[in-house]
Amino acid sequence: MTLNKATLFSSLLIISLLSGCAAVTIGTAATTGIALAHDRRSAGTVIDDQTIELKVLRVLYEVDNIRNNTHVNATCYNGALLLTGEAPTDSLINDITRRLRQIPQVRKVHNEITLAAPSSLISRSSDSLITSQAKVLLFRLNKIQDFDPTRVKVVSENGVVYLLGLLKQHEVSPVIETIRRVGGVQRVVKLFEIIR
């Protein structure tokens, strides 16, 4: 194990032990090392994003009213926190958003939580299938110069696909058009940050 990989693994392990989510982070550490080779984010930013997600999980599960009455997912990419899912009241959505905005290093929050009862397992399974199919199709985009499909984060919720990542302008349209062709996609929301 090289010094950088050892440092990354040690950092993730320490973070996980401090946050109480060791199993999740150790599994994530293995894939993080591989993903870093292709990621346009720095290693520090990747670790920050994962740390933010762990802190979000802590908030979502420690607050009884949130844990018992909502279905909320959080994805952090380059300090931008995407919230998806359902909550039954506006006050609960606002409470979740307020709590999560306070997490250090969150640059902005994309609040896409809908006012509704938590979705069914069937709906969530359908979303997982959409996400999987979208990722497979992105790997077939081999005509875009310097494009790497692992740089696109795909999140699906109730047939809406949210796309995050650091992309060059010429990569955006082909990615969106590819995702629109996936069966079951109702809408595509691009949350990319454009780089040069």
LOGU-357119 format. One record per atom (N, C-alpha, C): residue number from 1; atom name; z, x, y. Coordinates in nm, 3 decimals, padded with zeros to 5 digits. Each point is the difference from the previous one (the first is absolute). Layout:
<zakols>
- NUM,CA,Z,X,Y .
...
</zakols>
This chain:
<zakols>
- 1,N,00.000,00.085,-00.117 .
- 1,CA,00.000,-00.085,00.117 .
- 1,C,00.000,00.090,00.123 .
- 2,N,-00.094,-00.020,00.091 .
- 2,CA,-00.005,00.081,00.121 .
- 2,C,00.114,-00.038,00.093 .
- 3,N,00.023,00.085,00.099 .
- 3,CA,00.109,-00.023,00.094 .
- 3,C,-00.018,-00.132,00.073 .
- 4,N,-00.122,-00.032,00.044 .
- 4,CA,-00.024,-00.125,00.073 .
- 4,C,00.027,-00.122,-00.088 .
- 5,N,-00.046,00.004,-00.123 .
- 5,CA,00.023,-00.113,-00.090 .
- 5,C,00.149,-00.013,-00.033 .
- 6,N,00.065,00.113,-00.020 .
- 6,CA,00.143,-00.003,-00.030 .
- 6,C,00.078,-00.055,00.118 .
- 7,N,-00.039,00.041,00.122 .
- 7,CA,00.067,-00.049,00.119 .
- 7,C,-00.022,-00.150,00.016 .
- 8,N,-00.123,-00.045,-00.020 .
- 8,CA,-00.032,-00.142,00.010 .
- 8,C,00.081,-00.080,-00.103 .
- 9,N,00.001,00.048,-00.124 .
- 9,CA,00.072,-00.071,-00.104 .
- 9,C,00.149,-00.005,00.032 .
- 10,N,00.055,00.112,00.043 .
- 10,CA,00.143,00.005,00.034 .
- 10,C,00.032,-00.094,00.115 .
- 11,N,-00.087,-00.002,00.100 .
- 11,CA,00.023,-00.088,00.116 .
- 11,C,00.000,-00.146,-00.043 .
- 12,N,-00.096,-00.037,-00.081 .
- 12,CA,-00.007,-00.139,-00.046 .
- 12,C,00.120,-00.036,-00.086 .
- 13,N,00.043,00.093,-00.081 .
- 13,CA,00.117,-00.025,-00.085 .
- 13,C,00.125,-00.019,00.085 .
- 14,N,00.018,00.084,00.100 .
- 14,CA,00.117,-00.014,00.089 .
- 14,C,-00.004,-00.132,00.074 .
- 15,N,-00.117,-00.033,00.053 .
- 15,CA,-00.015,-00.128,00.071 .
- 15,C,00.035,-00.116,-00.092 .
- 16,N,-00.050,00.006,-00.122 .
- 16,CA,00.025,-00.110,-00.093 .
- 16,C,00.147,-00.013,-00.035 .
- 17,N,00.066,00.112,-00.019 .
- 17,CA,00.142,-00.006,-00.034 .
- 17,C,00.082,-00.054,00.116 .
- 18,N,-00.040,00.035,00.121 .
- 18,CA,00.071,-00.051,00.117 .
- 18,C,-00.024,-00.150,00.019 .
- 19,N,-00.117,-00.046,-00.039 .
- 19,CA,-00.032,-00.142,00.022 .
- 19,C,00.030,-00.086,-00.122 .
- 20,N,00.030,00.061,-00.113 .
- 20,CA,00.034,-00.078,-00.119 .
- 20,C,-00.119,-00.050,-00.078 .
- 21,N,-00.117,00.059,00.021 .
- 21,CA,-00.121,-00.046,-00.068 .
- 21,C,-00.063,00.116,-00.076 .
- 22,N,00.076,00.069,-00.081 .
- 22,CA,-00.046,00.121,-00.067 .
- 22,C,-00.120,-00.024,-00.091 .
- 23,N,00.004,-00.102,-00.080 .
- 23,CA,-00.109,-00.023,-00.096 .
- 23,C,-00.132,-00.023,00.071 .
- 24,N,00.002,-00.078,00.105 .
- 24,CA,-00.123,-00.029,00.075 .
- 24,C,-00.055,00.128,00.061 .
- 25,N,00.084,00.079,00.060 .
- 25,CA,-00.046,00.118,00.072 .
- 25,C,-00.045,00.111,-00.093 .
- 26,N,00.065,00.018,-00.113 .
- 26,CA,-00.043,00.104,-00.093 .
- 26,C,-00.139,-00.032,-00.051 .
- 27,N,-00.025,-00.125,-00.032 .
- 27,CA,-00.135,-00.040,-00.042 .
- 27,C,-00.100,00.019,00.112 .
- 28,N,00.042,-00.028,00.121 .
- 28,CA,-00.086,00.015,00.115 .
- 28,C,-00.029,00.147,00.027 .
- 29,N,00.096,00.087,-00.025 .
- 29,CA,-00.017,00.143,00.026 .
- 29,C,-00.115,00.058,-00.080 .
- 30,N,-00.013,-00.043,-00.124 .
- 30,CA,-00.108,00.052,-00.084 .
- 30,C,-00.137,-00.037,00.057 .
- 31,N,-00.014,-00.126,00.044 .
- 31,CA,-00.129,-00.041,00.055 .
- 31,C,-00.020,00.052,00.141 .
- 32,N,00.108,00.023,00.074 .
- 32,CA,-00.011,00.050,00.136 .
- 32,C,-00.064,00.138,00.002 .
- 33,N,00.042,00.088,-00.090 .
- 33,CA,-00.057,00.134,-00.004 .
- 33,C,-00.150,-00.001,-00.019 .
- 34,N,-00.047,-00.090,-00.085 .
- 34,CA,-00.144,-00.013,-00.024 .
- 34,C,-00.069,-00.059,00.123 .
- 35,N,00.059,-00.102,00.056 .
- 35,CA,-00.061,-00.069,00.115 .
- 35,C,-00.008,00.089,00.123 .
- 36,N,00.095,00.089,00.017 .
- 36,CA,00.003,00.087,00.118 .
- 36,C,-00.124,00.087,00.010 .
- 37,N,-00.059,00.033,-00.112 .
- 37,CA,-00.119,00.084,00.003 .
- 37,C,-00.116,-00.068,00.072 .
- 38,N,-00.001,-00.134,00.002 .
- 38,CA,-00.110,-00.076,00.060 .
- 38,C,00.040,-00.071,00.129 .
- 39,N,00.126,-00.009,00.027 .
- 39,CA,00.050,-00.082,00.110 .
- 39,C,-00.027,00.067,00.134 .
- 40,N,-00.034,-00.081,00.100 .
- 40,CA,-00.019,00.051,00.135 .
- 40,C,00.131,00.006,00.078 .
- 41,N,00.105,-00.059,-00.056 .
- 41,CA,00.132,00.012,00.060 .
- 41,C,00.062,00.133,-00.042 .
- 42,N,00.090,00.050,00.081 .
- 42,CA,00.071,00.122,-00.039 .
- 42,C,00.100,-00.034,-00.111 .
- 43,N,00.044,00.101,-00.071 .
- 43,CA,00.100,-00.022,-00.106 .
- 43,C,00.126,-00.063,00.058 .
- 44,N,00.039,00.044,00.118 .
- 44,CA,00.118,-00.057,00.066 .
- 44,C,-00.017,-00.147,00.031 .
- 45,N,-00.120,-00.038,00.043 .
- 45,CA,-00.025,-00.141,00.032 .
- 45,C,00.001,-00.086,-00.126 .
- 46,N,-00.055,00.053,-00.109 .
- 46,CA,00.002,-00.074,-00.127 .
- 46,C,00.145,-00.023,-00.043 .
- 47,N,00.083,00.102,00.011 .
- 47,CA,00.141,-00.014,-00.037 .
- 47,C,00.070,-00.099,00.094 .
- 48,N,-00.030,00.009,00.131 .
- 48,CA,00.057,-00.094,00.095 .
- 48,C,-00.037,-00.144,-00.035 .
- 49,N,-00.127,-00.022,-00.034 .
- 49,CA,-00.046,-00.135,-00.035 .
- 49,C,00.074,-00.053,-00.123 .
- 50,N,00.016,00.085,-00.100 .
- 50,CA,00.071,-00.043,-00.120 .
- 50,C,00.147,-00.025,00.028 .
- 51,N,00.058,00.081,00.086 .
- 51,CA,00.140,-00.019,00.038 .
- 51,C,00.017,-00.133,00.073 .
- 52,N,-00.093,-00.030,00.090 .
- 52,CA,00.004,-00.129,00.072 .
- 52,C,-00.006,-00.115,-00.100 .
- 53,N,-00.090,00.008,-00.098 .
- 53,CA,-00.012,-00.108,-00.099 .
- 53,C,00.131,-00.017,-00.078 .
- 54,N,00.065,00.110,-00.034 .
- 54,CA,00.128,-00.010,-00.071 .
- 54,C,00.108,-00.064,00.087 .
- 55,N,00.000,00.034,00.128 .
- 55,CA,00.097,-00.060,00.092 .
- 55,C,-00.028,-00.149,00.018 .
- 56,N,-00.126,-00.037,00.001 .
- 56,CA,-00.036,-00.142,00.009 .
- 56,C,00.051,-00.075,-00.123 .
- 57,N,-00.020,00.058,-00.117 .
- 57,CA,00.049,-00.063,-00.123 .
- 57,C,00.151,-00.022,00.007 .
- 58,N,00.070,00.097,00.053 .
- 58,CA,00.145,-00.014,00.013 .
- 58,C,00.034,-00.121,00.086 .
- 59,N,-00.067,-00.014,00.114 .
- 59,CA,00.026,-00.115,00.089 .
- 59,C,-00.034,-00.131,-00.071 .
- 60,N,-00.116,-00.004,-00.064 .
- 60,CA,-00.045,-00.124,-00.064 .
- 60,C,00.092,-00.044,-00.114 .
- 61,N,00.062,00.095,-00.069 .
- 61,CA,00.084,-00.035,-00.113 .
- 61,C,00.148,-00.008,00.034 .
- 62,N,00.044,00.063,00.107 .
- 62,CA,00.142,-00.004,00.034 .
- 62,C,00.039,-00.124,00.078 .
- 63,N,-00.095,-00.062,00.067 .
- 63,CA,00.031,-00.120,00.079 .
- 63,C,-00.027,-00.122,-00.088 .
- 64,N,00.108,-00.071,-00.037 .
- 64,CA,-00.012,-00.112,-00.095 .
- 64,C,-00.101,-00.105,00.043 .
- 65,N,00.003,-00.040,00.126 .
- 65,CA,-00.090,-00.105,00.047 .
- 65,C,-00.147,00.041,-00.014 .
- 66,N,-00.029,00.126,00.023 .
- 66,CA,-00.137,00.049,-00.015 .
- 66,C,-00.036,00.009,-00.148 .
- 67,N,00.086,00.062,-00.079 .
- 67,CA,-00.027,00.019,-00.143 .
- 67,C,-00.020,-00.134,-00.072 .
- 68,N,00.082,-00.099,00.032 .
- 68,CA,-00.001,-00.126,-00.074 .
- 68,C,-00.106,-00.100,00.047 .
- 69,N,-00.053,00.016,00.119 .
- 69,CA,-00.087,-00.104,00.056 .
- 69,C,-00.141,00.045,00.036 .
- 70,N,-00.032,00.127,-00.021 .
- 70,CA,-00.131,00.049,00.043 .
- 70,C,-00.070,00.078,-00.110 .
- 71,N,-00.126,00.022,00.023 .
- 71,CA,-00.078,00.096,-00.079 .
- 71,C,-00.072,00.087,00.104 .
- 72,N,00.052,00.120,00.022 .
- 72,CA,-00.056,00.088,00.102 .
- 72,C,-00.031,00.135,-00.062 .
- 73,N,-00.120,00.049,00.030 .
- 73,CA,-00.042,00.133,-00.042 .
- 73,C,-00.019,00.086,00.125 .
- 74,N,00.030,00.126,-00.012 .
- 74,CA,-00.017,00.092,00.113 .
- 74,C,-00.078,00.122,-00.045 .
- 75,N,-00.098,00.036,00.079 .
- 75,CA,-00.082,00.118,-00.025 .
- 75,C,-00.003,00.082,00.127 .
- 76,N,00.034,00.127,-00.010 .
- 76,CA,-00.001,00.086,00.117 .
- 76,C,-00.110,00.104,-00.015 .
- 77,N,-00.082,00.014,00.102 .
- 77,CA,-00.106,00.101,00.000 .
- 77,C,-00.007,00.063,00.138 .
- 78,N,00.028,00.128,00.008 .
- 78,CA,-00.003,00.075,00.125 .
- 78,C,00.094,-00.060,00.105 .
- 79,N,00.114,-00.048,-00.045 .
- 79,CA,00.099,-00.057,00.091 .
- 79,C,-00.024,-00.144,00.038 .
- 80,N,-00.112,-00.059,-00.044 .
- 80,CA,-00.028,-00.141,00.026 .
- 80,C,00.048,-00.081,-00.119 .
- 81,N,00.088,-00.095,00.025 .
- 81,CA,00.061,-00.079,-00.106 .
- 81,C,-00.069,-00.136,-00.009 .
- 82,N,-00.059,-00.029,-00.114 .
- 82,CA,-00.064,-00.129,-00.027 .
- 82,C,00.096,-00.086,-00.079 .
- 83,N,00.030,-00.119,00.054 .
- 83,CA,00.085,-00.097,-00.069 .
- 83,C,-00.085,-00.117,-00.044 .
- 84,N,00.002,-00.030,-00.128 .
- 84,CA,-00.073,-00.114,-00.054 .
- 84,C,00.094,-00.083,-00.084 .
- 85,N,-00.042,-00.121,-00.031 .
- 85,CA,00.081,-00.088,-00.083 .
- 85,C,00.031,-00.129,00.071 .
- 86,N,00.109,-00.065,-00.044 .
- 86,CA,00.034,-00.132,00.051 .
- 86,C,00.150,-00.011,00.027 .
- 87,N,00.029,-00.077,00.104 .
- 87,CA,00.139,-00.035,00.032 .
- 87,C,-00.002,-00.145,00.049 .
- 88,N,00.104,-00.079,-00.032 .
- 88,CA,-00.003,-00.144,00.028 .
- 88,C,00.029,-00.040,00.146 .
- 89,N,00.052,00.092,00.082 .
- 89,CA,00.030,-00.037,00.139 .
- 89,C,-00.042,00.111,00.095 .
- 90,N,-00.031,-00.040,00.124 .
- 90,CA,-00.031,00.098,00.103 .
- 90,C,00.118,00.091,00.029 .
- 91,N,00.121,-00.055,-00.003 .
- 91,CA,00.117,00.082,00.030 .
- 91,C,00.019,00.109,-00.105 .
- 92,N,-00.031,-00.031,-00.125 .
- 92,CA,00.011,00.100,-00.106 .
- 92,C,-00.107,00.108,00.018 .
- 93,N,-00.122,-00.040,00.034 .
- 93,CA,-00.107,00.097,00.027 .
- 93,C,00.041,00.092,00.115 .
- 94,N,00.051,-00.060,00.106 .
- 94,CA,00.043,00.080,00.116 .
- 94,C,00.114,00.094,-00.035 .
- 95,N,00.093,-00.047,-00.083 .
- 95,CA,00.113,00.084,-00.041 .
- 95,C,-00.049,00.120,-00.080 .
- 96,N,-00.091,-00.024,-00.093 .
- 96,CA,-00.056,00.109,-00.081 .
- 96,C,-00.069,00.101,00.090 .
- 97,N,-00.086,-00.048,00.088 .
- 97,CA,-00.075,00.088,00.088 .
- 97,C,00.093,00.081,00.090 .
- 98,N,00.100,-00.065,00.055 .
- 98,CA,00.095,00.069,00.088 .
- 98,C,00.072,00.112,-00.075 .
- 99,N,00.046,-00.031,-00.119 .
- 99,CA,00.073,00.101,-00.078 .
- 99,C,-00.090,00.119,-00.035 .
- 100,N,-00.124,-00.028,-00.037 .
- 100,CA,-00.089,00.107,-00.046 .
- 100,C,-00.055,00.084,00.115 .
- 101,N,-00.013,-00.059,00.118 .
- 101,CA,-00.044,00.078,00.118 .
- 101,C,00.101,00.108,00.035 .
- 102,N,00.124,-00.018,-00.040 .
- 102,CA,00.107,00.095,00.035 .
- 102,C,-00.001,00.124,-00.090 .
- 103,N,-00.080,00.000,-00.104 .
- 103,CA,-00.005,00.116,-00.090 .
- 103,C,-00.064,00.117,00.075 .
- 104,N,00.067,00.115,00.001 .
- 104,CA,-00.056,00.117,00.069 .
- 104,C,-00.139,00.037,-00.054 .
- 105,N,-00.086,00.044,00.087 .
- 105,CA,-00.135,00.049,-00.028 .
- 105,C,-00.102,-00.110,-00.027 .
- 106,N,00.038,-00.126,00.015 .
- 106,CA,-00.098,-00.107,-00.007 .
- 106,C,-00.066,-00.008,00.137 .
- 107,N,-00.130,00.034,00.007 .
- 107,CA,-00.072,00.001,00.127 .
- 107,C,-00.037,-00.141,00.045 .
- 108,N,-00.043,-00.082,-00.096 .
- 108,CA,-00.037,-00.138,00.031 .
- 108,C,00.014,-00.085,-00.125 .
- 109,N,00.012,-00.130,00.021 .
- 109,CA,00.015,-00.095,-00.110 .
- 109,C,-00.113,-00.101,00.007 .
- 110,N,-00.073,-00.013,-00.111 .
- 110,CA,-00.101,-00.105,-00.014 .
- 110,C,00.067,-00.112,-00.079 .
- 111,N,00.047,-00.102,00.070 .
- 111,CA,00.072,-00.109,-00.066 .
- 111,C,-00.100,-00.106,-00.047 .
- 112,N,-00.027,-00.001,-00.129 .
- 112,CA,-00.092,-00.096,-00.060 .
- 112,C,00.075,-00.094,-00.095 .
- 113,N,00.130,-00.013,00.020 .
- 113,CA,00.080,-00.092,-00.082 .
- 113,C,-00.037,-00.142,00.042 .
- 114,N,-00.034,-00.084,-00.098 .
- 114,CA,-00.039,-00.137,00.032 .
- 114,C,00.120,-00.093,-00.016 .
- 115,N,-00.005,-00.108,00.076 .
- 115,CA,00.105,-00.102,-00.003 .
- 115,C,-00.029,-00.090,-00.120 .
- 116,N,00.069,00.026,-00.111 .
- 116,CA,-00.025,-00.074,-00.123 .
- 116,C,00.109,00.033,-00.101 .
- 117,N,00.007,-00.081,-00.104 .
- 117,CA,00.090,00.031,-00.112 .
- 117,C,-00.056,00.123,-00.072 .
- 118,N,00.086,00.077,-00.066 .
- 118,CA,-00.049,00.117,-00.073 .
- 118,C,-00.111,-00.036,-00.099 .
- 119,N,-00.101,00.087,-00.007 .
- 119,CA,-00.116,-00.025,-00.085 .
- 119,C,00.038,00.002,-00.148 .
- 120,N,-00.085,-00.060,-00.080 .
- 120,CA,00.024,-00.007,-00.145 .
- 120,C,-00.040,00.131,-00.067 .
- 121,N,00.047,00.019,-00.122 .
- 121,CA,-00.038,00.118,-00.076 .
- 121,C,-00.149,00.000,-00.030 .
- 122,N,-00.060,-00.117,-00.016 .
- 122,CA,-00.144,-00.008,-00.024 .
- 122,C,-00.077,00.052,00.120 .
- 123,N,00.043,-00.040,00.119 .
- 123,CA,-00.065,00.048,00.122 .
- 123,C,00.016,00.151,00.013 .
- 124,N,00.116,00.051,-00.030 .
- 124,CA,00.024,00.144,00.009 .
- 124,C,-00.083,00.076,-00.101 .
- 125,N,-00.017,-00.057,-00.119 .
- 125,CA,-00.085,00.064,-00.102 .
- 125,C,-00.144,00.004,00.045 .
- 126,N,-00.046,-00.107,00.063 .
- 126,CA,-00.136,-00.004,00.053 .
- 126,C,-00.019,00.107,00.107 .
- 127,N,00.100,00.017,00.085 .
- 127,CA,-00.007,00.103,00.103 .
- 127,C,-00.005,00.140,-00.061 .
- 128,N,00.076,00.022,-00.106 .
- 128,CA,-00.002,00.130,-00.068 .
- 128,C,-00.138,00.029,-00.056 .
- 129,N,-00.064,-00.103,-00.055 .
- 129,CA,-00.135,00.016,-00.053 .
- 129,C,-00.099,00.033,00.111 .
- 130,N,00.012,-00.070,00.113 .
- 130,CA,-00.088,00.028,00.115 .
- 130,C,00.017,00.145,00.045 .
- 131,N,00.123,00.045,00.011 .
- 131,CA,00.027,00.138,00.043 .
- 131,C,-00.063,00.099,-00.097 .
- 132,N,00.018,-00.023,-00.129 .
- 132,CA,-00.057,00.090,-00.102 .
- 132,C,-00.152,00.004,00.007 .
- 133,N,-00.062,-00.117,00.010 .
- 133,CA,-00.146,-00.005,00.008 .
- 133,C,-00.051,00.068,00.127 .
- 134,N,00.071,-00.018,00.110 .
- 134,CA,-00.039,00.064,00.127 .
- 134,C,00.003,00.151,-00.013 .
- 135,N,00.106,00.052,-00.061 .
- 135,CA,00.011,00.145,-00.016 .
- 135,C,-00.110,00.056,-00.088 .
- 136,N,-00.035,-00.072,-00.105 .
- 136,CA,-00.107,00.044,-00.089 .
- 136,C,-00.133,00.005,00.077 .
- 137,N,-00.028,-00.104,00.079 .
- 137,CA,-00.125,-00.002,00.076 .
- 137,C,-00.005,00.112,00.103 .
- 138,N,00.113,00.035,00.059 .
- 138,CA,00.001,00.109,00.098 .
- 138,C,-00.040,00.132,-00.064 .
- 139,N,00.032,00.018,-00.127 .
- 139,CA,-00.038,00.124,-00.068 .
- 139,C,-00.151,00.008,-00.024 .
- 140,N,-00.068,-00.111,00.014 .
- 140,CA,-00.145,00.000,-00.016 .
- 140,C,-00.074,00.028,00.132 .
- 141,N,00.074,00.013,00.107 .
- 141,CA,-00.059,00.031,00.130 .
- 141,C,-00.022,00.151,00.011 .
- 142,N,-00.103,00.048,-00.066 .
- 142,CA,-00.022,00.145,-00.002 .
- 142,C,-00.110,00.045,00.095 .
- 143,N,-00.055,-00.092,00.080 .
- 143,CA,-00.107,00.038,00.093 .
- 143,C,00.052,00.027,00.141 .
- 144,N,00.130,-00.013,00.020 .
- 144,CA,00.057,00.024,00.132 .
- 144,C,00.044,00.146,00.006 .
- 145,N,-00.049,00.072,00.099 .
- 145,CA,00.032,00.142,00.012 .
- 145,C,00.151,00.021,00.015 .
- 146,N,00.056,00.088,-00.083 .
- 146,CA,00.141,00.040,00.003 .
- 146,C,00.098,-00.115,-00.026 .
- 147,N,-00.045,-00.111,-00.056 .
- 147,CA,00.089,-00.113,-00.025 .
- 147,C,00.080,00.021,-00.127 .
- 148,N,00.127,-00.030,00.007 .
- 148,CA,00.089,00.006,-00.116 .
- 148,C,00.072,-00.135,-00.008 .
- 149,N,-00.022,-00.077,-00.105 .
- 149,CA,00.059,-00.134,-00.010 .
- 149,C,00.152,00.000,-00.005 .
- 150,N,00.060,00.112,-00.036 .
- 150,CA,00.146,00.004,-00.004 .
- 150,C,00.061,00.000,00.140 .
- 151,N,-00.082,00.013,00.102 .
- 151,CA,00.047,-00.004,00.139 .
- 151,C,00.012,-00.142,00.054 .
- 152,N,-00.038,-00.097,-00.080 .
- 152,CA,00.008,-00.140,00.042 .
- 152,C,00.113,-00.067,-00.076 .
- 153,N,00.097,-00.053,00.074 .
- 153,CA,00.112,-00.074,-00.061 .
- 153,C,-00.039,-00.147,00.000 .
- 154,N,00.000,-00.062,-00.117 .
- 154,CA,-00.040,-00.139,-00.017 .
- 154,C,00.123,-00.084,-00.034 .
- 155,N,00.023,-00.105,00.078 .
- 155,CA,00.111,-00.092,-00.023 .
- 155,C,-00.057,-00.141,00.001 .
- 156,N,00.030,-00.078,-00.103 .
- 156,CA,-00.050,-00.138,-00.009 .
- 156,C,00.116,-00.098,-00.001 .
- 157,N,-00.015,-00.108,00.076 .
- 157,CA,00.103,-00.104,00.006 .
- 157,C,-00.070,-00.134,00.024 .
- 158,N,00.012,-00.091,-00.097 .
- 158,CA,-00.062,-00.134,00.009 .
- 158,C,-00.149,00.007,00.029 .
- 159,N,-00.068,00.095,-00.062 .
- 159,CA,-00.145,00.013,00.015 .
- 159,C,-00.044,00.074,00.126 .
- 160,N,00.095,00.039,00.084 .
- 160,CA,-00.032,00.078,00.119 .
- 160,C,00.021,00.147,-00.035 .
- 161,N,-00.100,00.082,00.029 .
- 161,CA,00.009,00.142,-00.030 .
- 161,C,00.018,00.077,00.130 .
- 162,N,00.107,00.079,00.004 .
- 162,CA,00.032,00.084,00.115 .
- 162,C,-00.037,00.143,-00.036 .
- 163,N,-00.070,00.067,00.089 .
- 163,CA,-00.045,00.136,-00.024 .
- 163,C,00.062,00.094,00.102 .
- 164,N,00.068,00.102,-00.049 .
- 164,CA,00.061,00.101,00.085 .
- 164,C,-00.059,00.136,-00.036 .
- 165,N,00.007,00.092,00.093 .
- 165,CA,-00.045,00.135,-00.027 .
- 165,C,-00.045,00.069,00.126 .
- 166,N,-00.024,00.129,-00.014 .
- 166,CA,-00.056,00.079,00.109 .
- 166,C,-00.146,00.025,-00.036 .
- 167,N,-00.089,-00.074,00.063 .
- 167,CA,-00.142,00.009,-00.034 .
- 167,C,-00.082,00.044,00.119 .
- 168,N,-00.115,00.058,-00.032 .
- 168,CA,-00.099,00.032,00.103 .
- 168,C,-00.083,-00.126,00.023 .
- 169,N,-00.054,-00.011,00.119 .
- 169,CA,-00.072,-00.122,00.039 .
- 169,C,-00.109,-00.038,-00.100 .
- 170,N,-00.076,00.098,-00.049 .
- 170,CA,-00.111,-00.030,-00.091 .
- 170,C,00.047,-00.051,-00.137 .
- 171,N,00.129,00.013,-00.030 .
- 171,CA,00.053,-00.046,-00.128 .
- 171,C,00.045,-00.146,00.003 .
- 172,N,00.030,-00.052,00.119 .
- 172,CA,00.065,-00.131,00.012 .
- 172,C,-00.088,-00.114,-00.050 .
- 173,N,-00.119,-00.015,00.052 .
- 173,CA,-00.086,-00.116,-00.038 .
- 173,C,-00.031,-00.004,-00.149 .
- 174,N,-00.042,00.112,-00.062 .
- 174,CA,-00.026,-00.006,-00.144 .
- 174,C,00.123,-00.040,-00.082 .
- 175,N,00.118,00.046,00.042 .
- 175,CA,00.123,-00.035,-00.072 .
- 175,C,00.025,-00.151,00.011 .
- 176,N,-00.009,-00.053,00.120 .
- 176,CA,00.026,-00.143,00.021 .
- 176,C,-00.101,-00.085,-00.077 .
- 177,N,-00.128,00.036,00.008 .
- 177,CA,-00.103,-00.078,-00.071 .
- 177,C,00.022,00.005,-00.152 .
- 178,N,00.045,00.112,-00.050 .
- 178,CA,00.028,00.012,-00.144 .
- 178,C,00.115,-00.091,-00.039 .
- 179,N,00.106,-00.002,00.078 .
- 179,CA,00.117,-00.082,-00.032 .
- 179,C,-00.034,-00.148,00.009 .
- 180,N,-00.086,-00.038,00.094 .
- 180,CA,-00.038,-00.142,00.013 .
- 180,C,-00.069,-00.053,-00.124 .
- 181,N,-00.060,00.087,-00.079 .
- 181,CA,-00.072,-00.043,-00.120 .
- 181,C,00.091,-00.023,-00.121 .
- 182,N,00.127,00.033,00.012 .
- 182,CA,00.095,-00.019,-00.111 .
- 182,C,00.029,-00.149,-00.016 .
- 183,N,-00.007,-00.048,-00.122 .
- 183,CA,00.027,-00.141,-00.028 .
- 183,C,00.143,-00.037,00.037 .
- 184,N,00.015,-00.115,00.067 .
- 184,CA,00.132,-00.048,00.038 .
- 184,C,00.045,00.041,00.138 .
- 185,N,-00.074,00.089,00.066 .
- 185,CA,00.037,00.044,00.134 .
- 185,C,-00.035,-00.110,00.100 .
- 186,N,00.101,-00.048,00.071 .
- 186,CA,-00.020,-00.103,00.102 .
- 186,C,-00.032,00.061,00.137 .
- 187,N,00.064,00.114,00.027 .
- 187,CA,-00.015,00.062,00.131 .
- 187,C,00.038,00.147,-00.012 .
- 188,N,-00.061,00.085,00.083 .
- 188,CA,00.032,00.143,00.003 .
- 188,C,00.055,00.032,00.139 .
- 189,N,00.117,00.064,00.002 .
- 189,CA,00.063,00.040,00.126 .
- 189,C,00.002,00.152,00.004 .
- 190,N,-00.071,00.057,00.096 .
- 190,CA,-00.002,00.146,00.010 .
- 190,C,00.107,00.048,00.095 .
- 191,N,00.083,00.089,-00.050 .
- 191,CA,00.108,00.059,00.078 .
- 191,C,-00.017,00.152,00.003 .
- 192,N,-00.124,00.045,-00.014 .
- 192,CA,-00.029,00.143,-00.001 .
- 192,C,00.032,00.064,00.134 .
- 193,N,00.030,00.128,-00.006 .
- 193,CA,00.005,00.084,00.119 .
- 193,C,-00.125,00.088,-00.008 .
- 194,N,-00.078,-00.001,00.106 .
- 194,CA,-00.126,00.076,00.000 .
- 194,C,00.028,00.142,00.047 .
- 195,N,-00.051,00.095,-00.078 .
- 195,CA,00.015,00.142,00.035 .
- 195,C,-00.139,00.059,00.023 .
- 196,N,-00.003,00.118,00.058 .
- 196,CA,-00.130,00.069,00.024 .
- 196,C,-00.027,00.098,-00.111 .
</zakols>
